[in-house]
Amino acid sequence: YPGHNKAEFWEFFFPGIYGSWQQWARDPASRPVPDDITQTAPYTDAITGKLIVSFFHPLWTRDHTG
């Protein structure tokens, strides 16, 4: 993807995901579902050219502040 080497990884490839995790850490009630797993909308994989989705689970510090 053009420009990816000059951009912040999470915001370039998965806009809004990292920010939503930070919001969940500050305010757990803001999560849309009672689970930390996040799924992307379908997108075309840069390597294979196939339509895929990604699933992420954030790793928290013990006190959930980061």
All heavy atoms as a GROMACS GRO file, in nm:
protein
  548
    1TYR      N    1   0.083  -0.117   0.000
    1TYR     CA    2   0.000   0.000   0.000
    1TYR      C    3   0.088   0.124   0.000
    1TYR      O    4   0.170   0.141   0.091
    1TYR     CB    5  -0.090   0.000   0.122
    1TYR     CG    6  -0.198  -0.105   0.120
    1TYR    CD1    7  -0.192  -0.216   0.202
    1TYR    CD2    8  -0.307  -0.092   0.034
    1TYR    CE1    9  -0.292  -0.312   0.201
    1TYR    CE2   10  -0.408  -0.188   0.032
    1TYR     CZ   11  -0.400  -0.297   0.116
    1TYR     OH   12  -0.498  -0.390   0.114
    2PRO      N   13   0.072   0.210  -0.098
    2PRO     CA   14   0.154   0.332  -0.103
    2PRO      C   15   0.138   0.417   0.023
    2PRO      O   16   0.027   0.439   0.070
    2PRO     CB   17   0.099   0.405  -0.226
    2PRO     CG   18   0.034   0.300  -0.309
    2PRO     CD   19  -0.018   0.198  -0.210
    3GLY      N   20   0.250   0.461   0.077
    3GLY     CA   21   0.250   0.548   0.194
    3GLY      C   22   0.254   0.477   0.327
    3GLY      O   23   0.270   0.541   0.430
    4HIS      N   24   0.244   0.344   0.328
    4HIS     CA   25   0.236   0.275   0.457
    4HIS      C   26   0.365   0.285   0.539
    4HIS      O   27   0.359   0.279   0.661
    4HIS     CB   28   0.197   0.129   0.438
    4HIS     CG   29   0.306   0.040   0.390
    4HIS    ND1   30   0.344   0.035   0.258
    4HIS    CD2   31   0.386  -0.045   0.457
    4HIS    CE1   32   0.443  -0.052   0.245
    4HIS    NE2   33   0.471  -0.101   0.364
    5ASN      N   34   0.479   0.300   0.474
    5ASN     CA   35   0.604   0.309   0.549
    5ASN      C   36   0.624   0.444   0.617
    5ASN      O   37   0.710   0.458   0.703
    5ASN     CB   38   0.724   0.280   0.458
    5ASN     CG   39   0.735   0.134   0.426
    5ASN    OD1   40   0.702   0.048   0.507
    5ASN    ND2   41   0.782   0.104   0.306
    6LYS      N   42   0.544   0.542   0.581
    6LYS     CA   43   0.556   0.675   0.641
    6LYS      C   44   0.444   0.705   0.738
    6LYS      O   45   0.434   0.815   0.790
    6LYS     CB   46   0.559   0.781   0.530
    6LYS     CG   47   0.679   0.768   0.440
    6LYS     CD   48   0.676   0.871   0.331
    6LYS     CE   49   0.798   0.852   0.241
    6LYS     NZ   50   0.795   0.941   0.127
    7ALA      N   51   0.358   0.609   0.761
    7ALA     CA   52   0.240   0.632   0.844
    7ALA      C   53   0.246   0.547   0.971
    7ALA      O   54   0.317   0.448   0.977
    7ALA     CB   55   0.113   0.599   0.765
    8GLU      N   56   0.167   0.587   1.070
    8GLU     CA   57   0.152   0.509   1.193
    8GLU      C   58   0.074   0.382   1.157
    8GLU      O   59  -0.034   0.390   1.097
    8GLU     CB   60   0.078   0.593   1.297
    8GLU     CG   61   0.091   0.546   1.438
    8GLU     CD   62  -0.003   0.431   1.472
    8GLU    OE1   63  -0.118   0.428   1.424
    8GLU    OE2   64   0.040   0.342   1.546
    9PHE      N   65   0.126   0.265   1.191
    9PHE     CA   66   0.072   0.137   1.147
    9PHE      C   67  -0.077   0.121   1.174
    9PHE      O   68  -0.156   0.095   1.083
    9PHE     CB   69   0.149   0.022   1.215
    9PHE     CG   70   0.091  -0.113   1.183
    9PHE    CD1   71   0.126  -0.180   1.068
    9PHE    CD2   72   0.001  -0.174   1.269
    9PHE    CE1   73   0.073  -0.304   1.037
    9PHE    CE2   74  -0.054  -0.298   1.240
    9PHE     CZ   75  -0.018  -0.363   1.124
   10TRP      N   76  -0.119   0.132   1.300
   10TRP     CA   77  -0.257   0.103   1.335
   10TRP      C   78  -0.355   0.194   1.265
   10TRP      O   79  -0.458   0.150   1.213
   10TRP     CB   80  -0.278   0.108   1.487
   10TRP     CG   81  -0.223  -0.013   1.553
   10TRP    CD1   82  -0.106  -0.023   1.622
   10TRP    CD2   83  -0.281  -0.144   1.553
   10TRP    NE1   84  -0.088  -0.152   1.665
   10TRP    CE2   85  -0.194  -0.229   1.624
   10TRP    CE3   86  -0.398  -0.198   1.501
   10TRP    CZ2   87  -0.220  -0.363   1.645
   10TRP    CZ3   88  -0.423  -0.333   1.521
   10TRP    CH2   89  -0.335  -0.414   1.592
   11GLU      N   90  -0.326   0.324   1.263
   11GLU     CA   91  -0.420   0.417   1.198
   11GLU      C   92  -0.420   0.401   1.047
   11GLU      O   93  -0.522   0.422   0.982
   11GLU     CB   94  -0.389   0.562   1.236
   11GLU     CG   95  -0.448   0.603   1.368
   11GLU     CD   96  -0.598   0.577   1.379
   11GLU    OE1   97  -0.676   0.621   1.293
   11GLU    OE2   98  -0.638   0.510   1.476
   12PHE      N   99  -0.307   0.364   0.988
   12PHE     CA  100  -0.303   0.347   0.843
   12PHE      C  101  -0.383   0.225   0.799
   12PHE      O  102  -0.465   0.232   0.709
   12PHE     CB  103  -0.158   0.335   0.794
   12PHE     CG  104  -0.146   0.330   0.645
   12PHE    CD1  105  -0.141   0.446   0.570
   12PHE    CD2  106  -0.141   0.208   0.577
   12PHE    CE1  107  -0.130   0.443   0.432
   12PHE    CE2  108  -0.131   0.203   0.439
   12PHE     CZ  109  -0.126   0.321   0.366
   13PHE      N  110  -0.358   0.112   0.864
   13PHE     CA  111  -0.421  -0.013   0.821
   13PHE      C  112  -0.557  -0.040   0.888
   13PHE      O  113  -0.643  -0.103   0.828
   13PHE     CB  114  -0.328  -0.132   0.846
   13PHE     CG  115  -0.213  -0.137   0.750
   13PHE    CD1  116  -0.086  -0.101   0.790
   13PHE    CD2  117  -0.232  -0.176   0.618
   13PHE    CE1  118   0.020  -0.106   0.700
   13PHE    CE2  119  -0.128  -0.181   0.528
   13PHE     CZ  120  -0.001  -0.145   0.569
   14PHE      N  121  -0.573   0.004   1.011
   14PHE     CA  122  -0.696  -0.025   1.086
   14PHE      C  123  -0.745   0.101   1.157
   14PHE      O  124  -0.744   0.109   1.279
   14PHE     CB  125  -0.670  -0.138   1.185
   14PHE     CG  126  -0.614  -0.261   1.121
   14PHE    CD1  127  -0.480  -0.293   1.134
   14PHE    CD2  128  -0.694  -0.345   1.045
   14PHE    CE1  129  -0.427  -0.406   1.072
   14PHE    CE2  130  -0.643  -0.458   0.983
   14PHE     CZ  131  -0.509  -0.488   0.997
   15PRO      N  132  -0.791   0.201   1.081
   15PRO     CA  133  -0.829   0.329   1.142
   15PRO      C  134  -0.936   0.314   1.250
   15PRO      O  135  -1.034   0.244   1.231
   15PRO     CB  136  -0.883   0.411   1.024
   15PRO     CG  137  -0.857   0.333   0.901
   15PRO     CD  138  -0.814   0.196   0.939
   16GLY      N  139  -0.909   0.377   1.363
   16GLY     CA  140  -1.006   0.380   1.472
   16GLY      C  141  -1.000   0.266   1.570
   16GLY      O  142  -1.054   0.276   1.680
   17ILE      N  143  -0.934   0.155   1.535
   17ILE     CA  144  -0.935   0.039   1.626
   17ILE      C  145  -0.857   0.068   1.754
   17ILE      O  146  -0.907   0.047   1.864
   17ILE     CB  147  -0.882  -0.087   1.555
   17ILE    CG1  148  -0.988  -0.135   1.456
   17ILE    CG2  149  -0.847  -0.197   1.655
   17ILE    CD1  150  -0.952  -0.260   1.380
   18TYR      N  151  -0.734   0.118   1.741
   18TYR     CA  152  -0.653   0.144   1.860
   18TYR      C  153  -0.721   0.249   1.949
   18TYR      O  154  -0.726   0.234   2.071
   18TYR     CB  155  -0.513   0.189   1.819
   18TYR     CG  156  -0.419   0.207   1.934
   18TYR    CD1  157  -0.367   0.097   2.000
   18TYR    CD2  158  -0.384   0.334   1.978
   18TYR    CE1  159  -0.280   0.112   2.107
   18TYR    CE2  160  -0.298   0.350   2.085
   18TYR     CZ  161  -0.247   0.240   2.148
   18TYR     OH  162  -0.162   0.255   2.255
   19GLY      N  163  -0.777   0.351   1.886
   19GLY     CA  164  -0.847   0.454   1.963
   19GLY      C  165  -0.967   0.398   2.037
   19GLY      O  166  -0.995   0.439   2.151
   20SER      N  167  -1.038   0.302   1.976
   20SER     CA  168  -1.152   0.243   2.046
   20SER      C  169  -1.106   0.162   2.166
   20SER      O  170  -1.170   0.163   2.270
   20SER     CB  171  -1.237   0.157   1.952
   20SER     OG  172  -1.169   0.041   1.911
   21TRP      N  173  -0.993   0.094   2.153
   21TRP     CA  174  -0.940   0.020   2.268
   21TRP      C  175  -0.903   0.114   2.381
   21TRP      O  176  -0.928   0.084   2.498
   21TRP     CB  177  -0.818  -0.062   2.228
   21TRP     CG  178  -0.846  -0.173   2.133
   21TRP    CD1  179  -0.966  -0.230   2.103
   21TRP    CD2  180  -0.751  -0.240   2.052
   21TRP    NE1  181  -0.952  -0.329   2.010
   21TRP    CE2  182  -0.820  -0.337   1.976
   21TRP    CE3  183  -0.613  -0.228   2.036
   21TRP    CZ2  184  -0.756  -0.422   1.886
   21TRP    CZ3  185  -0.550  -0.312   1.946
   21TRP    CH2  186  -0.620  -0.408   1.873
   22GLN      N  187  -0.843   0.227   2.347
   22GLN     CA  188  -0.808   0.324   2.451
   22GLN      C  189  -0.935   0.375   2.520
   22GLN      O  190  -0.936   0.392   2.642
   22GLN     CB  191  -0.730   0.441   2.390
   22GLN     CG  192  -0.591   0.401   2.347
   22GLN     CD  193  -0.518   0.516   2.281
   22GLN    OE1  194  -0.572   0.587   2.198
   22GLN    NE2  195  -0.393   0.534   2.320
   23GLN      N  196  -1.040   0.398   2.444
   23GLN     CA  197  -1.167   0.442   2.502
   23GLN      C  198  -1.224   0.335   2.594
   23GLN      O  199  -1.274   0.365   2.702
   23GLN     CB  200  -1.267   0.476   2.390
   23GLN     CG  201  -1.405   0.515   2.440
   23GLN     CD  202  -1.406   0.642   2.522
   23GLN    OE1  203  -1.326   0.732   2.498
   23GLN    NE2  204  -1.495   0.649   2.619
   24TRP      N  205  -1.217   0.209   2.553
   24TRP     CA  206  -1.267   0.099   2.636
   24TRP      C  207  -1.192   0.092   2.768
   24TRP      O  208  -1.250   0.061   2.871
   24TRP     CB  209  -1.256  -0.033   2.565
   24TRP     CG  210  -1.336  -0.046   2.440
   24TRP    CD1  211  -1.430   0.041   2.391
   24TRP    CD2  212  -1.327  -0.151   2.346
   24TRP    NE1  213  -1.481  -0.004   2.272
   24TRP    CE2  214  -1.419  -0.122   2.242
   24TRP    CE3  215  -1.251  -0.266   2.336
   24TRP    CZ2  216  -1.436  -0.206   2.132
   24TRP    CZ3  217  -1.268  -0.350   2.227
   24TRP    CH2  218  -1.360  -0.319   2.126
   25ALA      N  219  -1.060   0.116   2.763
   25ALA     CA  220  -0.980   0.112   2.886
   25ALA      C  221  -1.024   0.223   2.982
   25ALA      O  222  -1.031   0.202   3.103
   25ALA     CB  223  -0.832   0.124   2.854
   26ARG      N  224  -1.053   0.340   2.927
   26ARG     CA  225  -1.097   0.453   3.010
   26ARG      C  226  -1.240   0.435   3.059
   26ARG      O  227  -1.274   0.474   3.170
   26ARG     CB  228  -1.087   0.584   2.932
   26ARG     CG  229  -0.947   0.636   2.915
   26ARG     CD  230  -0.945   0.777   2.856
   26ARG     NE  231  -1.012   0.788   2.726
   26ARG     CZ  232  -0.953   0.764   2.609
   26ARG    NH1  233  -0.826   0.728   2.605
   26ARG    NH2  234  -1.021   0.776   2.497
   27ASP      N  235  -1.326   0.378   2.971
   27ASP     CA  236  -1.469   0.367   3.002
   27ASP      C  237  -1.521   0.233   2.950
   27ASP      O  238  -1.571   0.225   2.838
   27ASP     CB  239  -1.544   0.483   2.938
   27ASP     CG  240  -1.694   0.476   2.961
   27ASP    OD1  241  -1.739   0.401   3.051
   27ASP    OD2  242  -1.766   0.546   2.888
   28PRO      N  243  -1.508   0.126   3.030
   28PRO     CA  244  -1.551  -0.007   2.983
   28PRO      C  245  -1.696  -0.012   2.935
   28PRO      O  246  -1.731  -0.093   2.849
   28PRO     CB  247  -1.530  -0.096   3.105
   28PRO     CG  248  -1.424  -0.028   3.184
   28PRO     CD  249  -1.449   0.119   3.162
   29ALA      N  250  -1.781   0.074   2.985
   29ALA     CA  251  -1.922   0.075   2.941
   29ALA      C  252  -1.937   0.123   2.797
   29ALA      O  253  -2.043   0.107   2.738
   29ALA     CB  254  -2.004   0.163   3.034
   30SER      N  255  -1.833   0.181   2.738
   30SER     CA  256  -1.842   0.231   2.601
   30SER      C  257  -1.824   0.122   2.496
   30SER      O  258  -1.846   0.146   2.378
   30SER     CB  259  -1.737   0.341   2.577
   30SER     OG  260  -1.605   0.286   2.578
   31ARG      N  261  -1.788   0.001   2.540
   31ARG     CA  262  -1.773  -0.109   2.445
   31ARG      C  263  -1.909  -0.146   2.387
   31ARG      O  264  -2.008  -0.152   2.460
   31ARG     CB  265  -1.712  -0.233   2.512
   31ARG     CG  266  -1.573  -0.209   2.560
   31ARG     CD  267  -1.510  -0.333   2.616
   31ARG     NE  268  -1.603  -0.414   2.694
   31ARG     CZ  269  -1.566  -0.516   2.767
   31ARG    NH1  270  -1.441  -0.552   2.774
   31ARG    NH2  271  -1.656  -0.586   2.834
   32PRO      N  272  -1.916  -0.171   2.256
   32PRO     CA  273  -2.046  -0.205   2.197
   32PRO      C  274  -2.095  -0.345   2.234
   32PRO      O  275  -2.215  -0.372   2.226
   32PRO     CB  276  -2.021  -0.194   2.046
   32PRO     CG  277  -1.874  -0.211   2.030
   32PRO     CD  278  -1.812  -0.159   2.157
   33VAL      N  279  -2.005  -0.432   2.273
   33VAL     CA  280  -2.039  -0.568   2.318
   33VAL      C  281  -1.952  -0.600   2.438
   33VAL      O  282  -1.847  -0.540   2.457
   33VAL     CB  283  -2.016  -0.674   2.206
   33VAL    CG1  284  -2.111  -0.649   2.090
   33VAL    CG2  285  -1.874  -0.674   2.158
   34PRO      N  286  -1.991  -0.695   2.522
   34PRO     CA  287  -1.913  -0.724   2.643
   34PRO      C  288  -1.791  -0.813   2.618
   34PRO      O  289  -1.766  -0.907   2.691
   34PRO     CB  290  -2.016  -0.792   2.733
   34PRO     CG  291  -2.109  -0.858   2.639
   34PRO     CD  292  -2.116  -0.768   2.519
   35ASP      N  293  -1.716  -0.785   2.513
   35ASP     CA  294  -1.596  -0.863   2.480
   35ASP      C  295  -1.494  -0.768   2.418
   35ASP      O  296  -1.531  -0.669   2.356
   35ASP     CB  297  -1.631  -0.973   2.379
   35ASP     CG  298  -1.530  -1.086   2.378
   35ASP    OD1  299  -1.409  -1.057   2.382
   35ASP    OD2  300  -1.572  -1.202   2.373
   36ASP      N  301  -1.366  -0.798   2.434
   36ASP     CA  302  -1.261  -0.711   2.381
   36ASP      C  303  -1.225  -0.742   2.236
   36ASP      O  304  -1.153  -0.666   2.172
   36ASP     CB  305  -1.134  -0.724   2.465
   36ASP     CG  306  -1.152  -0.668   2.605
   36ASP    OD1  307  -1.240  -0.582   2.624
   36ASP    OD2  308  -1.078  -0.710   2.695
   37ILE      N  309  -1.273  -0.853   2.181
   37ILE     CA  310  -1.237  -0.891   2.045
   37ILE      C  311  -1.296  -0.791   1.946
   37ILE      O  312  -1.412  -0.753   1.957
   37ILE     CB  313  -1.284  -1.034   2.013
   37ILE    CG1  314  -1.208  -1.133   2.101
   37ILE    CG2  315  -1.263  -1.066   1.865
   37ILE    CD1  316  -1.257  -1.275   2.091
   38THR      N  317  -1.214  -0.748   1.852
   38THR     CA  318  -1.254  -0.652   1.750
   38THR      C  319  -1.239  -0.717   1.613
   38THR      O  320  -1.140  -0.782   1.585
   38THR     CB  321  -1.162  -0.528   1.755
   38THR    OG1  322  -1.166  -0.474   1.887
   38THR    CG2  323  -1.206  -0.423   1.657
   39GLN      N  324  -1.338  -0.698   1.527
   39GLN     CA  325  -1.336  -0.753   1.392
   39GLN      C  326  -1.340  -0.637   1.292
   39GLN      O  327  -1.412  -0.540   1.312
   39GLN     CB  328  -1.458  -0.842   1.368
   39GLN     CG  329  -1.471  -0.891   1.226
   39GLN     CD  330  -1.602  -0.964   1.204
   39GLN    OE1  331  -1.669  -1.006   1.297
   39GLN    NE2  332  -1.639  -0.980   1.079
   40THR      N  333  -1.261  -0.649   1.186
   40THR     CA  334  -1.265  -0.548   1.081
   40THR      C  335  -1.374  -0.582   0.980
   40THR      O  336  -1.420  -0.696   0.973
   40THR     CB  337  -1.133  -0.540   1.004
   40THR    OG1  338  -1.114  -0.662   0.932
   40THR    CG2  339  -1.015  -0.514   1.096
   41ALA      N  340  -1.412  -0.485   0.903
   41ALA     CA  341  -1.498  -0.512   0.786
   41ALA      C  342  -1.412  -0.586   0.684
   41ALA      O  343  -1.288  -0.577   0.686
   41ALA     CB  344  -1.547  -0.380   0.729
   42PRO      N  345  -1.472  -0.661   0.592
   42PRO     CA  346  -1.394  -0.729   0.489
   42PRO      C  347  -1.310  -0.629   0.408
   42PRO      O  348  -1.355  -0.519   0.379
   42PRO     CB  349  -1.500  -0.795   0.400
   42PRO     CG  350  -1.618  -0.811   0.489
   42PRO     CD  351  -1.615  -0.691   0.581
   43TYR      N  352  -1.187  -0.669   0.377
   43TYR     CA  353  -1.098  -0.586   0.297
   43TYR      C  354  -1.008  -0.676   0.213
   43TYR      O  355  -0.994  -0.794   0.240
   43TYR     CB  356  -1.015  -0.491   0.385
   43TYR     CG  357  -0.923  -0.560   0.482
   43TYR    CD1  358  -0.788  -0.582   0.451
   43TYR    CD2  359  -0.967  -0.602   0.606
   43TYR    CE1  360  -0.702  -0.644   0.541
   43TYR    CE2  361  -0.884  -0.664   0.697
   43TYR     CZ  362  -0.751  -0.684   0.664
   43TYR     OH  363  -0.667  -0.746   0.753
   44THR      N  364  -0.948  -0.618   0.109
   44THR     CA  365  -0.860  -0.694   0.020
   44THR      C  366  -0.721  -0.700   0.080
   44THR      O  367  -0.659  -0.597   0.108
   44THR     CB  368  -0.855  -0.629  -0.119
   44THR    OG1  369  -0.988  -0.620  -0.170
   44THR    CG2  370  -0.768  -0.710  -0.214
   45ASP      N  371  -0.670  -0.820   0.101
   45ASP     CA  372  -0.537  -0.843   0.156
   45ASP      C  373  -0.431  -0.798   0.056
   45ASP      O  374  -0.439  -0.830  -0.063
   45ASP     CB  375  -0.521  -0.991   0.188
   45ASP     CG  376  -0.387  -1.023   0.249
   45ASP    OD1  377  -0.354  -0.964   0.353
   45ASP    OD2  378  -0.314  -1.107   0.192
   46ALA      N  379  -0.332  -0.724   0.104
   46ALA     CA  380  -0.228  -0.671   0.016
   46ALA      C  381  -0.139  -0.780  -0.042
   46ALA      O  382  -0.087  -0.766  -0.152
   46ALA     CB  383  -0.143  -0.570   0.092
   47ILE      N  384  -0.120  -0.889   0.029
   47ILE     CA  385  -0.030  -0.996  -0.018
   47ILE      C  386  -0.102  -1.091  -0.114
   47ILE      O  387  -0.055  -1.118  -0.223
   47ILE     CB  388   0.024  -1.078   0.102
   47ILE    CG1  389   0.092  -0.986   0.201
   47ILE    CG2  390   0.112  -1.191   0.055
   47ILE    CD1  391   0.236  -0.960   0.178
   48THR      N  392  -0.218  -1.140  -0.073
   48THR     CA  393  -0.286  -1.244  -0.152
   48THR      C  394  -0.387  -1.187  -0.251
   48THR      O  395  -0.423  -1.256  -0.346
   48THR     CB  396  -0.362  -1.341  -0.059
   48THR    OG1  397  -0.468  -1.269   0.006
   48THR    CG2  398  -0.269  -1.404   0.044
   49GLY      N  399  -0.435  -1.065  -0.227
   49GLY     CA  400  -0.538  -1.009  -0.312
   49GLY      C  401  -0.676  -1.065  -0.283
   49GLY      O  402  -0.772  -1.035  -0.352
   50LYS      N  403  -0.687  -1.146  -0.177
   50LYS     CA  404  -0.816  -1.208  -0.142
   50LYS      C  405  -0.890  -1.124  -0.038
   50LYS      O  406  -0.830  -1.047   0.037
   50LYS     CB  407  -0.793  -1.348  -0.088
   50LYS     CG  408  -0.735  -1.439  -0.193
   50LYS     CD  409  -0.724  -1.580  -0.144
   50LYS     CE  410  -0.666  -1.662  -0.259
   50LYS     NZ  411  -0.679  -1.801  -0.239
   51LEU      N  412  -1.020  -1.140  -0.036
   51LEU     CA  413  -1.104  -1.071   0.060
   51LEU      C  414  -1.091  -1.141   0.196
   51LEU      O  415  -1.112  -1.263   0.205
   51LEU     CB  416  -1.248  -1.072   0.013
   51LEU     CG  417  -1.346  -0.978   0.081
   51LEU    CD1  418  -1.302  -0.834   0.065
   51LEU    CD2  419  -1.485  -0.998   0.024
   52ILE      N  420  -1.055  -1.066   0.300
   52ILE     CA  421  -1.037  -1.123   0.433
   52ILE      C  422  -1.098  -1.032   0.539
   52ILE      O  423  -1.136  -0.919   0.509
   52ILE     CB  424  -0.888  -1.147   0.467
   52ILE    CG1  425  -0.810  -1.015   0.472
   52ILE    CG2  426  -0.824  -1.242   0.367
   52ILE    CD1  427  -0.670  -1.029   0.528
   53VAL      N  428  -1.106  -1.082   0.660
   53VAL     CA  429  -1.136  -1.001   0.778
   53VAL      C  430  -1.028  -1.030   0.881
   53VAL      O  431  -0.963  -1.134   0.876
   53VAL     CB  432  -1.276  -1.031   0.839
   53VAL    CG1  433  -1.386  -0.995   0.742
   53VAL    CG2  434  -1.288  -1.174   0.882
   54SER      N  435  -1.006  -0.938   0.971
   54SER     CA  436  -0.909  -0.958   1.078
   54SER      C  437  -0.980  -0.950   1.212
   54SER      O  438  -1.076  -0.875   1.228
   54SER     CB  439  -0.799  -0.850   1.074
   54SER     OG  440  -0.720  -0.865   0.959
   55PHE      N  441  -0.933  -1.030   1.306
   55PHE     CA  442  -0.982  -1.028   1.443
   55PHE      C  443  -0.866  -0.992   1.533
   55PHE      O  444  -0.756  -1.045   1.518
   55PHE     CB  445  -1.037  -1.165   1.483
   55PHE     CG  446  -1.160  -1.205   1.407
   55PHE    CD1  447  -1.151  -1.270   1.286
   55PHE    CD2  448  -1.286  -1.176   1.458
   55PHE    CE1  449  -1.265  -1.306   1.214
   55PHE    CE2  450  -1.401  -1.213   1.387
   55PHE     CZ  451  -1.390  -1.277   1.266
   56PHE      N  452  -0.890  -0.902   1.627
   56PHE     CA  453  -0.787  -0.859   1.721
   56PHE      C  454  -0.840  -0.870   1.863
   56PHE      O  455  -0.959  -0.853   1.888
   56PHE     CB  456  -0.748  -0.712   1.697
   56PHE     CG  457  -0.695  -0.683   1.561
   56PHE    CD1  458  -0.774  -0.622   1.467
   56PHE    CD2  459  -0.566  -0.717   1.527
   56PHE    CE1  460  -0.725  -0.593   1.340
   56PHE    CE2  461  -0.515  -0.690   1.402
   56PHE     CZ  462  -0.596  -0.628   1.308
   57HIS      N  463  -0.749  -0.895   1.953
   57HIS     CA  464  -0.781  -0.891   2.096
   57HIS      C  465  -0.672  -0.806   2.161
   57HIS      O  466  -0.555  -0.842   2.157
   57HIS     CB  467  -0.781  -1.031   2.157
   57HIS     CG  468  -0.838  -1.034   2.295
   57HIS    ND1  469  -0.772  -0.985   2.404
   57HIS    CD2  470  -0.956  -1.078   2.341
   57HIS    CE1  471  -0.846  -1.000   2.511
   57HIS    NE2  472  -0.959  -1.057   2.475
   58PRO      N  473  -0.708  -0.690   2.218
   58PRO     CA  474  -0.605  -0.605   2.277
   58PRO      C  475  -0.541  -0.671   2.398
   58PRO      O  476  -0.604  -0.749   2.469
   58PRO     CB  477  -0.682  -0.479   2.317
   58PRO     CG  478  -0.823  -0.523   2.331
   58PRO     CD  479  -0.842  -0.638   2.235
   59LEU      N  480  -0.414  -0.641   2.418
   59LEU     CA  481  -0.343  -0.684   2.538
   59LEU      C  482  -0.338  -0.565   2.632
   59LEU      O  483  -0.293  -0.458   2.596
   59LEU     CB  484  -0.201  -0.729   2.501
   59LEU     CG  485  -0.194  -0.844   2.403
   59LEU    CD1  486  -0.049  -0.873   2.366
   59LEU    CD2  487  -0.261  -0.968   2.458
   60TRP      N  488  -0.386  -0.585   2.753
   60TRP     CA  489  -0.396  -0.478   2.850
   60TRP      C  490  -0.287  -0.488   2.956
   60TRP      O  491  -0.241  -0.597   2.985
   60TRP     CB  492  -0.530  -0.482   2.924
   60TRP     CG  493  -0.651  -0.479   2.837
   60TRP    CD1  494  -0.734  -0.582   2.808
   60TRP    CD2  495  -0.705  -0.366   2.770
   60TRP    NE1  496  -0.837  -0.542   2.728
   60TRP    CE2  497  -0.822  -0.410   2.702
   60TRP    CE3  498  -0.668  -0.233   2.760
   60TRP    CZ2  499  -0.900  -0.323   2.626
   60TRP    CZ3  500  -0.747  -0.148   2.684
   60TRP    CH2  501  -0.860  -0.192   2.619
   61THR      N  502  -0.253  -0.376   3.015
   61THR     CA  503  -0.172  -0.379   3.134
   61THR      C  504  -0.260  -0.430   3.247
   61THR      O  505  -0.383  -0.432   3.236
   61THR     CB  506  -0.119  -0.238   3.171
   61THR    OG1  507  -0.230  -0.150   3.186
   61THR    CG2  508  -0.024  -0.186   3.064
   62ARG      N  509  -0.200  -0.471   3.356
   62ARG     CA  510  -0.277  -0.529   3.466
   62ARG      C  511  -0.388  -0.436   3.516
   62ARG      O  512  -0.497  -0.478   3.550
   62ARG     CB  513  -0.184  -0.565   3.582
   62ARG     CG  514  -0.251  -0.642   3.693
   62ARG     CD  515  -0.152  -0.684   3.800
   62ARG     NE  516  -0.050  -0.772   3.746
   62ARG     CZ  517  -0.054  -0.906   3.753
   62ARG    NH1  518  -0.154  -0.964   3.813
   62ARG    NH2  519   0.042  -0.978   3.703
   63ASP      N  520  -0.360  -0.304   3.514
   63ASP     CA  521  -0.460  -0.208   3.564
   63ASP      C  522  -0.550  -0.152   3.452
   63ASP      O  523  -0.629  -0.061   3.476
   63ASP     CB  524  -0.392  -0.094   3.638
   63ASP     CG  525  -0.300  -0.014   3.551
   63ASP    OD1  526  -0.288  -0.042   3.429
   63ASP    OD2  527  -0.238   0.080   3.602
   64HIS      N  528  -0.539  -0.206   3.332
   64HIS     CA  529  -0.620  -0.166   3.214
   64HIS      C  530  -0.603  -0.019   3.177
   64HIS      O  531  -0.694   0.041   3.121
   64HIS     CB  532  -0.768  -0.196   3.237
   64HIS     CG  533  -0.802  -0.337   3.205
   64HIS    ND1  534  -0.918  -0.371   3.142
   64HIS    CD2  535  -0.739  -0.454   3.228
   64HIS    CE1  536  -0.924  -0.502   3.127
   64HIS    NE2  537  -0.817  -0.554   3.180
   65THR      N  538  -0.489   0.039   3.205
   65THR     CA  539  -0.467   0.179   3.166
   65THR      C  540  -0.392   0.190   3.034
   65THR      O  541  -0.366   0.299   2.987
   65THR     CB  542  -0.391   0.256   3.274
   65THR    OG1  543  -0.264   0.194   3.294
   65THR    CG2  544  -0.469   0.262   3.403
   66GLY      N  545  -0.355   0.081   2.976
   66GLY     CA  546  -0.281   0.089   2.849
   66GLY      C  547  -0.258  -0.045   2.789
   66GLY      O  548  -0.299  -0.146   2.834
   0.00000   0.00000   0.00000
